[in-house]
């Protein structure tokens, strides 16, 4: 049976959504540059084009072209032999971008995403979230279920009770025969008995000095 075709949104709504995504992709470039320039200025006191290109993983000409665009849009200035500086508008944008990045990372960490993955994923997510979504993220992180010391934030999803979690026993398969026992031994390896037998059939215990006699024969 052929799959059910999806319900398409109204044309104006869909066009608006795609247009917003295109705008976010275009703005992402400005935002990445101003955020990095602000970080370099705060930590090293200067933001050289060479450093910007190396940290963004782009070529020097590409970095120069993007910095020229920032200057044209009134977000940055450049002085000979002094690197790149942000204007007041550029610094304000950098502050907003940095706060948004930290919020997205905090949300991802709160739901269990590893630290490095959270940083990587936030670089893409942060450019496509609306103010309404960011406000919802902030409310979620401020909820009582996340009022824990740093590093102890857990997901609000309910945990499975211990009784609902079954762990295979080492003795699994005991008392079974045929394929059931073979499957148990295949999972845990054949079980071994401790100690050795003497010529008379007695078993020497694995404990020092321990010899156990075989059971008396039944009459």
C-alpha positions in Angstrom: 0.0 0.0 0.0 1.5 3.4 -1.0 2.5 5.7 1.8 0.1 8.4 2.8 1.2 11.8 1.4 2.1 14.4 4.0 -0.3 17.2 4.7 1.4 20.2 3.1 1.2 23.5 5.0 -0.3 26.5 3.3 2.0 28.0 0.7 2.6 31.3 2.5 3.4 29.5 5.8 5.9 27.1 4.1 7.6 29.9 2.2 7.9 31.9 5.4 9.6 28.9 7.1 12.1 28.3 4.3 12.8 32.0 4.1 13.6 32.1 7.8 16.0 29.1 7.5 17.8 30.9 4.6 18.1 34.1 6.7 19.4 32.1 9.6 22.1 30.5 7.4 23.2 33.9 6.1 23.3 35.4 9.6 25.2 32.4 11.0 28.4 33.6 9.2 28.3 37.1 10.8 27.5 35.6 14.2 30.4 33.1 14.2 32.9 35.8 13.2 31.8 38.4 15.7 31.7 35.8 18.5 35.2 34.6 17.7 36.5 38.1 17.4 35.1 39.1 20.8 36.6 36.0 22.3 40.0 36.7 20.9 39.9 40.3 22.0 38.9 39.2 25.5 41.6 36.6 25.9 44.5 37.7 23.7 43.9 41.4 23.4 43.8 41.3 19.6 42.1 39.5 16.8 44.3 39.0 13.8 43.0 37.8 10.5 45.4 34.9 10.6 44.1 33.7 14.0 40.5 34.1 12.9 41.0 32.0 9.7 42.9 29.3 11.6 40.3 29.0 14.3 37.3 29.0 11.9 39.1 26.5 9.6 38.9 28.7 6.5 41.5 30.2 4.2 43.0 33.6 4.8 41.3 35.2 1.7 37.9 33.8 2.9 38.4 35.4 6.3 39.4 38.7 4.7 36.3 38.7 2.6 34.0 38.0 5.6 35.7 40.6 7.7 35.2 43.2 4.9 31.5 42.3 5.0 31.4 42.9 8.8 33.0 46.3 8.3 30.5 47.1 5.6 27.6 46.2 7.9 29.0 48.3 10.7 29.9 45.4 13.0 33.7 45.6 12.9 36.6 47.9 12.1 40.2 47.1 11.2 43.4 49.1 11.9 46.7 48.5 10.1 49.0 46.1 12.0 46.4 46.0 14.9 43.9 43.4 13.7 40.1 43.5 13.8 37.9 45.3 16.4 34.2 45.2 17.0 32.0 48.3 16.9 29.4 48.8 19.6 26.8 47.0 17.4 29.2 44.2 16.8 30.0 43.7 20.5 26.3 43.7 21.3 25.7 41.0 18.7 28.6 39.0 20.1 27.2 39.2 23.6 23.8 37.9 22.4 25.3 35.1 20.4 27.5 34.0 23.3 24.6 33.9 25.7 22.5 32.0 23.2 25.3 29.5 22.7 25.7 28.9 26.4 21.9 28.4 26.8 21.7 25.8 24.0 24.7 23.9 25.4 23.2 23.9 28.9 20.0 22.5 27.5 21.8 19.7 25.6 23.9 18.8 28.7 20.7 18.8 30.8 19.1 16.1 28.7 22.3 13.9 28.7 24.3 15.0 25.7 28.1 14.6 26.3 30.0 17.9 26.7 31.9 17.8 23.4 28.8 16.7 21.4 26.8 19.5 23.0 29.3 22.1 22.0 29.4 20.8 18.4 25.7 20.5 18.0 25.1 23.9 19.6 27.1 25.5 16.8 24.4 24.5 14.4 21.3 24.7 16.5 21.9 28.1 18.0 21.5 29.9 14.7 18.1 28.4 14.0 16.2 28.9 17.3 13.7 31.7 17.8 13.4 33.9 20.9 10.3 32.0 21.9 12.3 28.7 21.8 15.2 30.2 23.8 12.7 31.4 26.4 11.3 27.9 26.6 14.8 26.5 27.0 15.5 28.9 29.9 12.2 28.0 31.6 13.0 24.3 31.3 16.5 24.7 32.8 15.0 26.8 35.7 12.5 24.1 36.5 12.7 22.6 40.0 13.6 19.1 38.7 16.9 20.6 37.5 17.8 22.4 40.8 21.0 20.4 41.4 24.6 21.3 41.8 26.6 21.8 38.6 27.6 18.5 37.1 24.6 16.7 38.7 21.9 17.8 36.3 19.8 14.9 35.2 17.1 14.4 32.6 13.5 15.0 33.8 12.4 11.9 32.1 11.2 9.2 34.6 13.8 6.5 35.3 13.0 2.8 35.1 12.6 1.2 38.5 15.3 -1.2 39.4 12.7 -4.0 39.5 11.9 -3.5 35.9 15.5 -4.0 34.8 16.5 -7.6 34.4 20.2 -8.5 34.5 21.3 -11.9 33.2 22.5 -14.1 36.1 25.8 -15.8 36.0 23.9 -19.0 36.9 21.5 -18.5 34.0 20.7 -21.8 32.4 21.1 -23.8 35.6 18.7 -26.8 35.7 18.0 -26.5 31.9 19.0 -28.9 29.3 19.2 -29.1 25.5 19.2 -25.8 23.5 18.3 -23.7 26.5 21.4 -24.7 28.4 23.5 -24.4 25.3 22.3 -20.9 24.8 23.0 -20.0 28.4 26.5 -21.4 28.2 27.1 -19.7 24.8 26.3 -16.4 26.4 28.5 -16.8 29.5 30.9 -19.5 28.5 30.9 -23.1 29.8 30.7 -23.2 33.6 33.7 -24.7 35.3 33.9 -26.7 38.5 36.6 -25.8 40.9 39.2 -28.3 42.1 40.5 -31.6 40.6 39.7 -35.2 41.1 42.1 -37.8 42.6 42.7 -41.3 41.2 40.0 -42.6 43.6 37.5 -40.1 42.4 37.7 -37.7 45.4 37.5 -34.0 44.6 40.3 -31.7 45.7 38.7 -28.5 46.8 40.0 -25.2 45.4 40.6 -24.1 48.9 44.0 -25.0 50.4 44.1 -28.5 52.0 40.5 -29.3 51.2 39.7 -32.8 50.0 36.1 -33.8 49.8 35.1 -37.5 49.5 32.7 -38.7 46.8 29.2 -39.3 48.0 28.6 -42.8 49.4 27.0 -45.2 47.0 23.4 -45.9 47.5 22.3 -49.4 48.1 
